[in-house]
Structure formats: structure tokens, C-alpha cells
Amino acid sequence: MIDLPKGVQRVIASLQAIGHPSLPIFLDDQANSSQQVAETFGVDAGQIARCTVFRRKSDDAVVLVITSSDRQLDDRKVKALVCADGGHIGRADAEFVEAKTGFSIEGVPPIAHVTAVVTLIDASLFRFSEVWAVAGHPQAVFKLTPQELKVLTGALVVDIVVSPEQAEAARQQINILLTARARTVSASGDKVLSPCISVCRINARTGLCEGCYRTLREISGWSRSGPTAQRMLWQIIEQRMADL
């Protein structure tokens, strides 16, 4: 294991300690979304377990939330479960995640953290007989059953995602807002309105922001690109809206 990243080595040690038969598999560098990982193994996108890290403000505790990649996490439900007396939580930044879990924010696994964490698993993962979880590195994953995941993490199994009906209603509202904004983009001029509508959440399946249909690279490059490139991106966004 000497050539493996230290985080992956810790995950392997944890799995071997309990005699778990599945060891991490490294993916091709091109498999950088849940959909691509699912296609690699020929499984449903929902079988890719997504780990989201929150920071509980009252005691600086790590709250690790594990969901299916085809479900949208409801932060309000998480807060209601882990914050007493109106406390607060927030999505953890990279520095906090690495300090508290020992892993990079892109490679947090459900096990082998360097400090104790509060773990929740969404019940929707139990639709499947097996799931795949990150193994301490963004390109490493390992296979296990949802039941094994519950035992390994000691997590509470709860409903912490938005219902499909709520997600569809939210998506339709986003599309209405984004379409209205697109109609204000003129064919000429030096200023082009940004597609951002303050819904900033990257979809793990598509790799696109659920609010503006842009990739992270497109979002970060918006201010540096000129009006011609910005108008072209608006056309791409409208096509993505139609396709999705």
C-alpha cells in the first residue's frame, strides 16, 4: 500500500480490520461525476453514495450525511435532526473537512475519519442491494451493501432528501426564472447578465449547477470571458435546459 494515497490506506486498513471483502478500486480520471462512475460499473446513479459534510456551529462537530446521488439533500431536515434548541449548521469548507476528517473535501469516505463524526444515512439508499462509496480519494471507490454501511458508520437512517415531486417543482421554477433572465440578454453590447439566480448547488450526476446549468469551470471563468463568449454560453445553457 506504500504507493497509495494515505487516505486510501486508512480506508483499506478499516475495511481489513473488519474482514470486509471489498477493497477500493481506482477510476479513470475521466470518471468525475456520479453518472460517469455509475456507467463505469453498470449501475444506477442512485447507487453512488454521496458524502456531504456539515459543520455544527454549537460545538464545531462534523455532521456527515450520506445520500443517493440521484436525490437532492434537504439541509433543513438535517438541521432539524442534529441541532437542538434552534442551533445552526452549514456546509463545511475544505479546511474544516480536512482538519476534522483527515480527507480532502472531494474524497471524504463514510469511514476512517481522524475524529468522531455524527453520521446520517438517507433511507433512499436502501432501495439498492449494493452501493459504491468514495474511498478516501476522489478517484477511489469501494462497494458495500446499505446495511453494511449502516453498521460500519453507526449512522441513523432517516429521511433527509427532497421528495421527487418537490424536486421537480423546484426545477420548473428554476427554469422559469432562468428563461426569463435569458430573454433579457441583448444581441450586442459590452455587458451580459450573469446566469446566476442564487441557487448554487452542483448536481453530482450531471456536474452542472442546478441553478444556472453551468459547470464549475464555466462559473469561475464567467467574469474573465468577454461578452461574445458569455452570449455563446447562454445559448449552451438554454440547450442544456431543453435537454434536461
N, C-alpha and C positions, 0 to 999 in steps of 0.2 A: 504493500500500500504506500510505499515511500514516495512514489511519483504522483499520487492522488492529492487533490486539494485537502487541506486539513479538515474542513467542514465535512467533506465526504467521508474521510476516515472516521470521524466521530459518529456519523450515521451508521457506517458499517460496523463499528465496534458495538453500538447499541443493538443493532439487529442480531449480530452474532451472539451477544450476551444472552439473548432470549431464545436462540436457536431458530430465528426466522429464516426460512429458506430462500427468500428473495433478496438479492443484492443489487445495488444501484447499477443502472445502465446509462452510459453517456450517449447523448443525442447528437445528431448532426447540427452544426452551428446554424443551419437554416431553419431548424425547428424552434422558432422563437415565439410561438403563440400556442395557446391551449389547443386550438383546432389543428395546428400542424403536428403537435405531439400526439393527439388522438389519431390522426391519419397515419402516423408512423407505426402505431401499434394496432391499427384497425379497430378502434373502439369508439364509443360515443364521446363527444366532447364533454359531457357531464361526468364522465369517469375520471377526468383530470381534476384532482383535488387542489383547490387554490387556498393558500395560507395568507391571511391578511393580519397584520399586526397593528394593534391599537395601544395607546398609552393612556392608562387610567390616571387622571390628574391627582386624585386624592392621596395616592400612595406610590405613584410612579411605577405601578405594576404593569407587566406585559400581559395583554389580552390577545391570545392567538385564536383566530376564527378560521375554521376550515369549512369551505363550501364547494359545491359543484361549480365548475367553470361555466356552465350554461345557466346559472342562476345569479341574480343581482342581489348583493348583500344589502340588508336594511340596517344602517347604522343605528337607527333609533331603537330597534329591537335589541341590539347588542347593548346599548346604553342601559335600557330598562333591566336587563338581566344582570349586569355586573356593577352598576353604580347605585348605591343606596343613598337615600335622602337627597336626591337631585344632584348627585355628583356628575362629573363630566369625563368624557373620553375623547380622544382624537386619533386620527390616523398617525402612526408613528413615522418619524423621519428616519433616514438611513443611518445617521449617527446613533440614535437611540436603539434601533433594531440591532445593529452590530454589537453595541456595548452590552445589551441585555440578553441576546440570544447567541452571540458568537458567530453569526452568519450575515452575509450581505443581504440587503433587503430583497434582492431578486432571487435568492437561493434559500430562503427560510424553509426548513423541513418541519414536519409536525413533531419531531422528537429530537433528542440530543442537544438541548439548549444548555447554555452555561449557567443560567439562573432559572428559578422556578417561574412558570407561566400559568396563567388562567386560560384554559382551553375550552372552546365551544365547537361542536360539530353540527352542521345543519343536517336535519333529518333527510333532506333530499338525496344525500349521498347513498342512503340505504336502499335506493332504487336498484342499485347495481350489486353484482356478486363480487366484483373486484374493482379497485380504483388505483390510480397512479399518483404518487406524491413526489414533490421535489425532494432531493436527497442531499441538501447542503451546498448545491451549486446550481446555477440557472440551467445548465445543460445536463444535469444528472437527475434521474427519477428512479423510484422503486415501486414495486407492485405489492399490494396487500388487500385484504377484504375490509369493508367498512367496520365490521365487528372487531377485527384486529386493530384497526386504527383507534377505535374507542378504548380498547384495553391498553394499548401502548401509551396513549396520552392521558388516560383517566378523565377524559372530557365528558361534559354534559351534552347530550344530544337534544337539540332544540330546533324550533322554527325561527330562523334568523334571516330569511330571504324575502324579497318582494314576490308576491304571487304572480303567476304568468299574466293574469288579467291586469293587475296593476302595472306591470312592466310594459305591456302593450299600450295601455292608456298613456303612460308617460312617454313612450316612444312617439306616439302620434302627436302629442302636444309639442315635443321637441321638434318634430318635422314641420309642424305648423309655424313655429317661431323661426326656424332656420330658413324655411321657404320665404317667409315674409322679409327676412333680412336679405336674402339673395336678390329679391326684386328691387332692392334699393341700390344695388351695385351698378354704377353707370358704366357705359362703354368706353369712357375716356376720363382723363383727369389723373391727378397725382395721388389722390387718396382713395383707398379701397377699404370699405368697412370690414373689420375682422369677423370671421365666422363664430367666434366665441360667444356663447349665450350663458356663460357661468354655470354650465353643467360639465364639470371637468372630471371625467371618470373613464379610464381606458378599459375597453371591453377585452377581456382575456382571450376570447375566442377569435375576434377579428383583428385585434391590435389597433382599433380605431377608437377615438374619443366618442363616447355615447352622446355628447352634446353637439359636436361640430363635425364629426366624421373625418377627422384628420388623424394622421399618425403623430407620434411624439416628435419625430424629426420635422414633420411639416409644421407642427405647432411652434417648435423652438426656432424654426427658420423663417417664420412669417414676417417678423419685423425687419429682417435683413434682406428680404426679397423685394423686388420692385413691383410697381402696380401691374405690369404685364403678367408676371408670374403669379401674382395674387389673383388676378382675374381668371387665369387658367386653372388655378387651384379651386376656385369657386365652381367652375364647370365640372371638375372632378368630384367635388363634394356633392353636387346635385345628382351626378350619375350614381354615386355610391348610395345616396338616399333612395333612388329608384330601385337599385339592385337589391338593397337590404329590406 
